[in-house]
Amino acid sequence: MMKKVGVLLSFSMLLFFPNLALSDCADFGRMTGFKVQDNQTITFYSQNSPIAQVKLQDCTVDSSSNIRLMKSYVCDGDRVIVNGQECAIISLTLSSAQ
């Protein structure tokens, strides 16, 4: 009985909180640069290889923006600092080249 309740609870959490199970994370510790794709999307690189692309919420970024990571292992929902303002990451997509 307890096993069934646990399985049901796990599926319920997936249904109501999909970001908990489906969020992407990336290690940006080897990041050497970034490229702004549009006013809310940034691709981070290690040398010439893309690490991940992040889309920001409620922040505008351009090629002259000062971007600072708050930690080296970053996931959906984490924050970065753009021009001194904290910005939430609404999506993080890992590069297929990893």
N, C-alpha and C positions, 0 to 999 in steps of 0.2 A: 504494500500500500504506500509506504513512504517513498519507494523508488518511483512509483507512478506520479506522486505529487511533485517530486523533484524534477522529473522530465517535463511535466506540465508547466511548472514554474519557469523552467529554462526556456521553453517555447514561448511562453507569455512574455518574458523579458525581451526576447528577440522581436516579437511582434510590436511591443509598445516602445522599445528602445533600440531600434535597429543600428544606431550609430555605435552602441557599445560593442556589438559583434562584428560590424562591417567597417569600422574605421580603419584607415590606413595610417601607418607610421613609417618614418624613415630616419636613418641615422645621418645627420647633416654634419657630423664631426669631420668629414673629409671634404666639405664644401670649399671650393676655391673661388666661386663667383656666382653671379645670377644674371638673368636677362628678363626684363619686363616684357610680357606678352601683350597685355592691355592694361587698362587703368586699375584692374583688381587682380591680375594673374601674373605670377612670377615663376620662372623655371630656375631651379638651383642646379649648379654644376659642380662636378669634381673633375678638374682639368677640362677636357672637352666632352665628357660624358654627362648627360643629364641624370640627376639623382631623383628629383621629384618636381611636380608642379603644384603650386598652392594657389588657391583662390581665396581672397580676403573679403571680409564682410565690413561694410561701413568705412572703408579706407580707400584712398586714391593713391596710386603709386605711379611714378614715371621713371625714366632712365636716370634722372639725377637724384632720386630718392636715396636717403640713408636708411638701409635696412639692417636690423640687428636681431639675431635670434636670441631668445631668452634661455634656451637650452639646446643641446646638440641632438637629442632624440625627440623628434617632433611628430605629433599626431593631429588628426582632425580635432578641432575644438581648442587646440593650443593657441598661444598668442605669439605674435612677432611685433617688433617695434619698428614703425615706419615714420621717419622724420620726427621722432620723439613721442609718437602716439601709439598706444597699444592697439593692435588690430587682431581680431579673431580670425582664425583659419576656418573657413566653412567647408573646404574640401582639400584633400591632399591626395594626389594621384602619383603613385610610384612610376618611375620610368621603366619602360620595357627593356631597357639596356642594362638594368641592374643584374 
